[in-house]
Amino acid sequence: MASKSGFIDKLLGEFIHNLLKSIDKNIFISHFNGPLITNKRLILFTAPNAEKEMGFENCMSILLRLCKELNINIVHIGSIGTFSVLKRKIKYKYPHLSVAHIENTSFDTIQNVLIKIEDFDILVFMLARENAVSYQANFEVLPREIEKIYSSHNKMIIYPQSFSLV
C-alpha cells in the first residue's frame, strides 16, 4: 500500500512540477479534510519577498475574500516586508479583518511557529517557482513537514504568477 501511495505522490509531484514550468498563472492547490466553515483562522506562511511576485496582489485578494466569507482572521508568518503590504491591503479593502504577524524569515527553524497552530486553522503556504524572486529551496519542504504533524488540517498551497513565458 505504501508503494501505491508513493507512486501517486510522485506522479502528482511530477504533474505539479510540469504545470509550474508551463503555466505562468496563479496556481491554487487545495486539500480540504473538513468543511471550511469550521476554520477559525487562516495561517499564512510566506517566504521573504513574496510581495514582489507578480501575482501576489491577486492571490491575496482571493485569500482575503475567503477570510471575509468565512469570517476568519489571518495570522501571517513571514517577513515584515510582506506583512506590511498585506496589512495595508487589509486596512483599505477589508477593515473588519484582523491580521497578526509572527516574524520568521528562516524556515529552517520552524518548530517555534508550529506551537501557534490550533485545531481549527486553515494552513496556507505561498510558495514560489524556481528562479522567482521569493524562491527558497528550504521553504519548499515546509508544507510536507507540517503535513506530517497537522495532517487533519485544511491546507492550500499557492504559487503566485512570477514570470511570463514567451
C-alpha positions as CSV (number, residue, x, y, z in Angstrom):
1,M,0.0,0.0,0.0
2,A,2.9,2.4,0.8
3,S,4.3,1.9,-2.7
4,K,1.0,2.8,-4.3
5,S,0.8,6.0,-2.2
6,G,4.4,6.8,-3.1
7,F,3.7,6.3,-6.8
8,I,0.7,8.7,-6.6
9,D,2.7,11.3,-4.7
10,K,5.5,11.0,-7.2
11,L,3.0,11.2,-10.2
12,L,1.2,14.2,-8.6
13,G,4.6,15.9,-7.8
14,E,5.7,15.5,-11.4
15,F,2.4,16.8,-12.7
16,I,2.6,19.9,-10.5
17,H,6.3,20.4,-11.4
18,N,5.4,20.4,-15.1
19,L,2.4,22.6,-14.5
20,L,4.5,25.2,-12.8
21,K,7.1,25.2,-15.6
22,S,4.5,25.5,-18.3
23,I,1.8,27.9,-16.9
24,D,2.6,31.5,-15.9
25,K,-0.6,32.0,-13.9
26,N,-1.5,31.9,-10.2
27,I,-2.0,28.3,-9.1
28,F,-4.0,27.2,-6.1
29,I,-3.7,23.7,-4.8
30,S,-6.2,22.7,-2.0
31,H,-6.6,19.8,0.3
32,F,-9.6,20.1,2.5
33,N,-10.2,17.5,5.2
34,G,-13.3,19.2,6.5
35,P,-15.8,22.0,5.8
36,L,-14.2,25.4,5.5
37,I,-16.8,26.9,7.8
38,T,-15.2,25.1,10.7
39,N,-12.0,27.0,10.4
40,K,-11.4,29.8,12.9
41,R,-8.1,31.4,11.5
42,L,-6.1,31.3,8.3
43,I,-2.4,30.8,9.0
44,L,-0.4,32.2,6.0
45,F,3.2,31.2,5.5
46,T,5.2,33.4,3.1
47,A,8.8,33.4,2.1
48,P,10.7,36.7,2.2
49,N,10.0,38.9,-0.8
50,A,6.7,37.1,-1.6
51,E,5.1,40.6,-2.0
52,K,7.4,41.2,-5.0
53,E,5.9,38.3,-7.1
54,M,3.8,39.5,-10.0
55,G,0.7,37.5,-8.8
56,F,0.9,38.4,-5.1
57,E,-1.8,41.1,-5.1
58,N,-4.3,38.9,-6.9
59,C,-3.6,35.8,-4.7
60,M,-4.0,38.0,-1.6
61,S,-7.3,39.4,-2.9
62,I,-8.6,35.8,-3.3
63,L,-7.4,34.8,0.2
64,L,-8.9,38.0,1.8
65,R,-12.3,37.3,0.1
66,L,-12.2,33.8,1.5
67,C,-11.5,35.2,5.0
68,K,-14.3,37.7,4.6
69,E,-16.7,34.9,3.6
70,L,-15.7,32.6,6.4
71,N,-15.4,35.5,8.9
72,I,-11.9,34.4,10.0
73,N,-8.8,36.4,10.8
74,I,-5.3,35.9,9.5
75,V,-2.0,35.1,11.2
76,H,0.9,35.8,8.9
77,I,4.2,34.0,9.4
78,G,6.9,35.5,7.3
79,S,8.9,38.7,6.8
80,I,7.8,42.2,8.0
81,G,8.0,43.5,4.3
82,T,5.4,41.0,3.2
83,F,3.3,41.7,6.3
84,S,3.4,45.5,5.7
85,V,1.9,45.0,2.2
86,L,-0.7,42.6,3.4
87,K,-1.7,44.9,6.3
88,R,-2.0,47.9,4.0
89,K,-4.3,45.9,1.6
90,I,-6.5,44.7,4.5
91,K,-6.7,48.2,6.0
92,Y,-8.2,49.8,2.9
93,K,-10.2,46.9,1.4
94,Y,-11.2,44.7,4.4
95,P,-11.0,46.8,7.5
96,H,-13.1,44.3,9.6
97,L,-10.4,41.6,9.2
98,S,-7.7,41.3,11.8
99,V,-4.2,40.3,10.9
100,A,-1.5,39.2,13.3
101,H,2.2,38.7,12.4
102,I,4.9,36.3,13.5
103,E,8.3,37.2,12.2
104,N,10.0,34.3,10.6
105,T,12.4,34.6,7.6
106,S,14.3,31.4,8.1
107,F,12.0,28.4,7.8
108,D,14.9,26.1,8.9
109,T,13.8,26.7,12.5
110,I,10.0,26.2,12.2
111,Q,9.4,24.5,15.5
112,N,8.7,27.7,17.4
113,V,6.0,28.6,14.8
114,L,4.3,25.2,14.9
115,I,3.2,25.8,18.5
116,K,1.0,28.6,17.3
117,I,-1.1,26.4,15.1
118,E,-4.5,25.4,16.6
119,D,-7.0,22.7,15.8
120,F,-9.3,24.8,13.5
121,D,-6.8,26.7,11.5
122,I,-6.5,26.5,7.7
123,L,-2.9,26.4,6.7
124,V,-1.9,28.3,3.6
125,F,1.6,28.3,2.0
126,M,2.5,30.9,-0.6
127,L,5.4,29.2,-2.4
128,A,7.3,30.4,-5.5
129,R,8.6,28.9,-8.7
130,E,12.3,28.2,-9.1
131,N,14.2,31.3,-10.1
132,A,11.5,33.6,-8.8
133,V,12.4,36.5,-6.5
134,S,11.0,34.8,-3.4
135,Y,12.0,31.3,-4.1
136,Q,13.8,29.5,-1.3
137,A,14.5,25.8,-1.5
138,N,14.1,25.2,2.2
139,F,10.6,26.8,2.1
140,E,9.5,24.2,-0.5
141,V,9.7,21.4,2.1
142,L,7.7,23.3,4.7
143,P,4.2,22.0,3.6
144,R,5.4,18.4,3.6
145,E,7.0,18.8,7.1
146,I,3.8,20.5,8.5
147,E,1.6,17.8,6.9
148,K,3.4,15.2,9.0
149,I,2.2,16.9,12.1
150,Y,-1.1,18.6,11.0
151,S,-2.5,16.1,8.5
152,S,-6.1,16.7,9.5
153,H,-6.0,20.4,8.9
154,N,-7.4,22.1,5.7
155,K,-4.5,23.2,3.6
156,M,-3.7,25.3,0.5
157,I,-0.5,25.8,-1.5
158,I,-0.4,28.9,-3.7
159,Y,2.1,29.6,-6.4
160,P,1.7,33.3,-7.5
161,Q,2.5,34.2,-11.0
162,S,6.1,35.2,-11.1
163,F,7.2,35.4,-14.7
164,S,5.9,35.5,-18.2
165,L,6.6,32.6,-20.6
166,V,7.5,33.6,-24.1
